[in-house]
Amino acid sequence: MDPVTQGVLGASVGQATSRKGDLRAATILALLAGMAPDLDVLIRSDADPLLFLEYHRHFTHSLAFIPFGALLCAAAFHWFVRERFTFLRTWLFCFFGYATHGLLDAFTTYGTQLLWPLSSMRVAWDTISVVDPLFTVPALVLILAGWWRASPRCAWIALAWMGVYMTFGGIQNVRAQAAGAALAAERGHAPVTISAKPGFANVLLWKVVYEVDEVFHVDAVRVGLDVRVYEGETAKRLDVARDLPWLDPDSQQARDIERFRWFSNDHLAVLADAPYEVADIRYSLLPNEVAPLWGIRLDPAAAADTHVAYYAARDPSPERQRRLLRMLRGLPLEE
């Protein structure tokens, strides 16, 4: 999730487990340690655009790395609290903060390697968006109140709020998948896979993707008091031999496609209007579209050792914003 939310959750645990006299120092230690795993974004290369995709939410986010990550944080921060805490106590609050990070990220849709080094599987429980003000702001207010009053009680309320919100997101995910399965059945489809991902900054509007006969079907589902479906688009699953017949299978670009396939959980497609681009169709501005937020761009004239290019595509045009707002409100797309 975003750094503010990561810090707020870490601070909540730090506050909740501290004594009144140590609360403020514990809050800062746990807040900073809760944000620290995202320093892995510094692992990148101009020569290899996909390196940051491989290493973001990698070892720094794994359960096995938590004690070591906390140790690094304690070594960096202990000097500032040495008159109040022993090094062990500094490490403990850093441990509490650091431990929250990977678990919180696993509740989002991006994928987190919680089980590294035993597995490179990207865990994604698809419960909450990577940014959700309704999740974060109340908890932030409670943490600030706890800081002001030097009381851990507010932190416990914040943790309860976040737990309730996550549970609600899980229920919404189940409802969205059920709506997607019902829609597939109406179409006479028996999906091989089906998933539901929350829209940006909310758990009301979901993107449902299911696969039938190597074709992805993308629809939006609004799950409020009732359920409303906004039927969407389709895209063929990437078949390199069919979609990119010119590509040398031994080239770096071909290897990069497989790296991107792992990152996207094999939700790749080549769209008709961009024959040299491979899109990750899991994410889009409008949840009933296949138009991606990011993808990779290939070059038929590139040398055998040349990497693909990574691109981010965002088009928040007024018309698309209007359609998104109407979906959020549960209104027909056309007035």
C-alpha positions as CSV (number, residue, x, y, z in Angstrom):
1,M,0.0,0.0,0.0
2,D,1.0,3.6,0.0
3,P,3.7,4.7,2.4
4,V,1.3,6.7,4.7
5,T,-0.9,3.7,5.2
6,Q,2.1,1.5,5.9
7,G,3.4,4.0,8.4
8,V,0.0,4.3,10.1
9,L,-0.4,0.6,10.6
10,G,3.1,0.2,11.9
11,A,2.6,3.2,14.3
12,S,-0.7,1.6,15.4
13,V,1.0,-1.6,16.5
14,G,3.8,0.4,18.1
15,Q,1.4,2.5,20.1
16,A,-0.8,-0.4,21.1
17,T,2.1,-2.4,22.5
18,S,3.9,0.5,24.4
19,R,3.7,1.9,27.8
20,K,2.4,5.4,28.3
21,G,5.8,7.0,28.9
22,D,7.3,5.3,25.9
23,L,4.4,5.7,23.5
24,R,5.7,8.5,21.4
25,A,9.2,7.0,20.8
26,A,7.6,3.7,20.1
27,T,5.2,5.2,17.6
28,I,8.1,6.8,15.6
29,L,10.2,3.6,15.6
30,A,7.3,1.4,14.5
31,L,6.1,4.0,11.9
32,L,9.5,4.3,10.3
33,A,10.1,0.5,10.4
34,G,6.6,0.0,8.9
35,M,7.6,2.1,5.9
36,A,11.2,0.7,5.5
37,P,10.5,-2.4,3.3
38,D,9.5,-0.2,0.4
39,L,13.1,1.0,0.1
40,D,13.4,-1.9,-2.3
41,V,12.1,0.5,-4.9
42,L,15.7,1.7,-5.1
43,I,16.7,-1.6,-6.7
44,R,16.4,-0.7,-10.3
45,S,18.4,-0.5,-13.5
46,D,18.3,1.8,-16.5
47,A,19.5,-1.1,-18.6
48,D,16.9,-3.5,-17.3
49,P,13.4,-1.8,-16.9
50,L,11.8,-4.9,-15.4
51,L,14.3,-5.2,-12.5
52,F,12.2,-3.0,-10.2
53,L,9.2,-5.2,-10.9
54,E,11.0,-8.3,-9.8
55,Y,12.4,-6.8,-6.6
56,H,9.6,-4.6,-5.4
57,R,7.7,-6.6,-2.7
58,H,10.5,-9.2,-2.9
59,F,12.8,-10.3,0.0
60,T,12.3,-7.1,2.0
61,H,8.5,-8.0,2.2
62,S,8.9,-11.7,3.1
63,L,8.0,-13.1,6.5
64,A,11.4,-14.7,6.8
65,F,13.2,-11.3,6.5
66,I,11.2,-9.5,9.2
67,P,13.8,-10.1,12.0
68,F,16.6,-9.0,9.8
69,G,14.7,-6.0,8.5
70,A,13.9,-5.0,12.0
71,L,17.5,-5.4,13.0
72,L,18.6,-3.0,10.2
73,C,16.0,-0.5,11.3
74,A,17.0,-0.8,14.9
75,A,20.7,-0.2,14.0
76,A,19.7,2.9,12.1
77,F,17.3,4.4,14.7
78,H,18.7,3.3,18.1
79,W,21.0,6.3,18.5
80,F,18.1,8.6,18.6
81,V,16.3,6.7,21.5
82,R,19.4,5.3,23.2
83,E,18.7,7.2,26.5
84,R,15.2,5.7,26.7
85,F,15.4,2.2,25.2
86,T,17.8,-0.6,25.2
87,F,18.8,-1.9,21.8
88,L,16.6,-4.9,22.3
89,R,13.6,-2.8,23.0
90,T,14.3,-0.6,20.0
91,W,14.5,-3.8,17.9
92,L,11.2,-5.0,19.3
93,F,9.3,-1.9,18.3
94,C,11.0,-2.0,14.9
95,F,10.0,-5.6,14.6
96,F,6.4,-4.8,15.4
97,G,6.4,-2.1,12.7
98,Y,8.3,-4.0,10.1
99,A,6.1,-7.1,10.5
100,T,3.0,-5.3,9.4
101,H,4.3,-4.2,6.0
102,G,4.4,-7.4,3.9
103,L,1.1,-8.7,5.4
104,L,-0.7,-5.4,4.7
105,D,0.6,-5.5,1.1
106,A,-0.6,-9.0,0.7
107,F,-4.2,-7.8,1.2
108,T,-3.9,-5.7,-2.0
109,T,-3.9,-6.9,-5.6
110,Y,-0.3,-6.2,-6.6
111,G,1.3,-9.4,-5.3
112,T,3.8,-9.8,-2.4
113,Q,6.4,-12.5,-2.0
114,L,5.6,-13.4,1.6
115,L,7.0,-16.9,1.4
116,W,10.4,-16.0,-0.1
117,P,12.9,-17.8,-0.2
118,L,10.8,-20.9,0.0
119,S,8.5,-19.7,-2.9
120,S,8.4,-16.9,-5.4
121,M,4.6,-16.9,-5.4
122,R,3.1,-13.4,-5.4
123,V,0.5,-13.5,-2.6
124,A,-2.5,-11.2,-3.4
125,W,-5.7,-11.5,-1.4
126,D,-7.4,-8.8,-3.4
127,T,-9.2,-7.3,-0.4
128,I,-8.3,-3.6,-0.7
129,S,-6.9,-1.1,-3.1
130,V,-3.3,0.0,-2.9
131,V,-4.7,3.5,-1.9
132,D,-7.9,3.8,0.1
133,P,-8.5,7.0,2.1
134,L,-11.5,5.5,3.9
135,F,-9.2,2.8,5.3
136,T,-6.3,5.1,6.1
137,V,-7.7,8.5,7.3
138,P,-9.7,7.3,10.3
139,A,-6.7,5.2,11.5
140,L,-4.4,8.2,11.0
141,V,-6.7,10.5,13.0
142,L,-6.8,7.9,15.9
143,I,-3.0,7.6,15.9
144,L,-2.6,11.4,16.1
145,A,-5.2,11.4,18.9
146,G,-3.2,8.7,20.7
147,W,0.0,10.7,20.3
148,W,-1.7,13.8,21.7
149,R,-3.1,12.0,24.7
150,A,-0.1,9.6,25.1
151,S,-2.6,6.8,25.3
152,P,-2.5,3.4,23.5
153,R,-6.3,3.1,23.6
154,C,-6.7,5.0,20.4
155,A,-4.3,2.7,18.6
156,W,-6.4,-0.3,19.6
157,I,-9.4,1.4,18.1
158,A,-7.5,2.1,14.9
159,L,-6.4,-1.5,14.6
160,A,-10.0,-2.6,15.2
161,W,-11.2,-0.2,12.4
162,M,-8.6,-1.5,10.0
163,G,-9.5,-5.1,10.8
164,V,-13.2,-4.4,10.3
165,Y,-12.5,-2.7,7.0
166,M,-10.3,-5.5,5.7
167,T,-13.1,-8.0,6.7
168,F,-15.6,-5.9,4.8
169,G,-13.3,-5.8,1.8
170,G,-13.1,-9.6,1.9
171,I,-16.8,-9.9,1.9
172,Q,-17.1,-7.5,-1.0
173,N,-14.5,-9.6,-3.0
174,V,-16.7,-12.7,-2.5
175,R,-19.8,-10.8,-3.6
176,A,-18.0,-9.5,-6.7
177,Q,-16.7,-12.9,-7.7
178,A,-20.1,-14.4,-7.2
179,A,-21.6,-11.7,-9.5
180,G,-18.9,-12.4,-12.1
181,A,-19.6,-16.2,-11.9
182,A,-23.3,-15.5,-12.4
183,L,-22.6,-13.3,-15.4
184,A,-20.4,-16.0,-16.9
185,A,-23.1,-18.6,-16.4
186,E,-25.6,-16.3,-18.2
187,R,-23.3,-16.2,-21.1
188,G,-22.9,-20.0,-21.1
189,H,-19.3,-19.8,-19.9
190,A,-17.6,-22.1,-17.5
191,P,-14.6,-20.0,-16.4
192,V,-11.1,-21.6,-15.9
193,T,-10.2,-18.8,-13.6
194,I,-12.1,-15.9,-12.1
195,S,-10.8,-13.0,-9.9
196,A,-12.1,-9.7,-8.5
197,K,-10.0,-6.7,-7.8
198,P,-11.1,-3.6,-6.0
199,G,-11.2,-0.4,-8.0
200,F,-8.8,2.4,-7.1
201,A,-9.4,3.9,-3.6
202,N,-12.7,2.0,-2.9
203,V,-14.2,-1.4,-2.2
204,L,-17.5,-0.6,-3.9
205,L,-16.5,-0.9,-7.6
206,W,-14.6,-4.1,-8.6
207,K,-12.9,-5.3,-11.8
208,V,-13.9,-9.0,-12.5
209,V,-11.8,-11.0,-14.9
210,Y,-12.5,-14.5,-15.9
211,E,-11.0,-16.8,-18.6
212,V,-12.7,-19.1,-21.0
213,D,-11.0,-20.8,-23.9
214,E,-7.9,-18.6,-23.5
215,V,-10.0,-15.4,-23.7
216,F,-10.2,-13.0,-20.8
217,H,-13.6,-11.4,-20.1
218,V,-13.4,-8.1,-18.3
219,D,-16.4,-6.6,-16.5
220,A,-17.1,-4.1,-13.8
221,V,-19.3,-5.0,-10.8
222,R,-20.6,-2.5,-8.3
223,V,-21.4,-4.2,-5.0
224,G,-23.5,-1.9,-2.8
225,L,-26.8,-2.8,-1.2
226,D,-27.6,-4.4,-4.5
227,V,-25.3,-5.6,-7.3
228,R,-24.9,-3.8,-10.7
229,V,-22.8,-5.2,-13.6
230,Y,-21.2,-3.0,-16.3
231,E,-20.4,-5.4,-19.1
232,G,-17.0,-4.9,-20.6
233,E,-14.4,-6.1,-23.1
234,T,-12.5,-9.2,-24.0
235,A,-8.9,-10.0,-24.9
236,K,-7.1,-13.1,-26.0
237,R,-4.5,-14.5,-23.6
238,L,-1.0,-13.9,-24.9
239,D,0.2,-16.6,-27.3
240,V,3.7,-15.6,-28.3
241,A,3.8,-17.8,-31.4
242,R,0.5,-16.4,-32.6
243,D,0.7,-12.8,-31.4
244,L,4.5,-12.1,-31.9
245,P,5.6,-14.5,-34.6
246,W,8.6,-12.4,-35.4
247,L,10.1,-12.7,-31.9
248,D,13.3,-14.8,-31.5
249,P,12.5,-17.2,-28.6
250,D,16.1,-17.0,-27.5
251,S,16.2,-13.2,-27.3
252,Q,16.2,-11.1,-24.2
253,Q,12.8,-9.7,-25.2
254,A,11.4,-13.2,-25.2
255,R,12.9,-13.8,-21.7
256,D,11.5,-10.5,-20.5
257,I,8.0,-11.5,-21.6
258,E,8.3,-14.5,-19.3
259,R,9.4,-12.3,-16.4
260,F,6.4,-10.1,-17.0
261,R,4.2,-13.1,-17.3
262,W,5.3,-14.1,-13.7
263,F,4.7,-10.6,-12.4
264,S,1.2,-10.4,-13.9
265,N,0.1,-13.9,-12.9
266,D,-0.2,-14.7,-16.6
267,H,-2.8,-12.0,-17.3
268,L,-1.1,-10.8,-20.5
269,A,-2.6,-9.9,-23.9
270,V,-1.6,-8.1,-27.1
271,L,-4.3,-5.6,-28.0
272,A,-5.3,-4.9,-31.6
273,D,-4.3,-1.2,-31.5
274,A,-0.8,-1.9,-30.1
275,P,0.7,-5.0,-31.8
276,Y,4.1,-4.5,-30.3
277,E,2.9,-4.0,-26.7
278,V,2.1,-6.7,-24.1
279,A,-0.5,-5.5,-21.6
280,D,-1.1,-6.5,-18.0
281,I,-4.9,-6.5,-18.2
282,R,-5.5,-6.9,-14.4
283,Y,-5.4,-3.1,-13.9
284,S,-7.2,-0.3,-15.8
285,L,-8.6,3.1,-15.1
286,L,-12.1,1.9,-16.0
287,P,-12.8,-1.6,-14.5
288,N,-14.7,-2.8,-17.5
289,E,-11.8,-2.1,-19.9
290,V,-8.8,-4.1,-20.9
291,A,-6.8,-0.9,-21.6
292,P,-3.9,-1.4,-19.2
293,L,-2.3,0.9,-16.6
294,W,1.1,-0.6,-17.6
295,G,2.7,-3.0,-19.9
296,I,5.9,-3.7,-21.9
297,R,6.8,-2.5,-25.4
298,L,8.8,-4.7,-27.8
299,D,10.9,-3.7,-30.8
300,P,11.1,-6.0,-33.8
301,A,14.4,-4.4,-34.9
302,A,16.1,-4.7,-31.5
303,A,19.3,-6.7,-31.0
304,A,19.1,-10.1,-29.4
305,D,20.4,-8.8,-26.0
306,T,18.1,-5.7,-25.8
307,H,15.5,-5.5,-23.1
308,V,11.9,-4.6,-23.5
309,A,10.7,-1.1,-22.6
310,Y,8.3,-0.7,-19.6
311,Y,5.5,1.9,-20.0
312,A,2.7,3.3,-17.8
313,A,-0.4,4.4,-19.6
314,R,-2.8,6.8,-17.8
315,D,-5.6,8.6,-19.6
316,P,-7.8,10.4,-17.1
317,S,-9.8,12.2,-19.8
318,P,-13.0,14.0,-18.7
319,E,-15.1,11.4,-20.4
320,R,-13.5,8.5,-18.7
321,Q,-13.7,10.2,-15.4
322,R,-17.4,10.8,-16.0
323,R,-17.9,7.1,-16.7
324,L,-16.0,6.1,-13.7
325,L,-18.0,8.4,-11.4
326,R,-21.3,7.0,-12.8
327,M,-20.2,3.5,-12.1
328,L,-19.3,4.4,-8.5
329,R,-22.7,5.9,-8.1
330,G,-24.4,2.9,-9.6
331,L,-25.9,4.9,-12.6
332,P,-26.1,3.9,-16.2
333,L,-23.1,4.9,-18.2
334,E,-25.2,6.9,-20.6
335,E,-27.6,9.5,-19.3
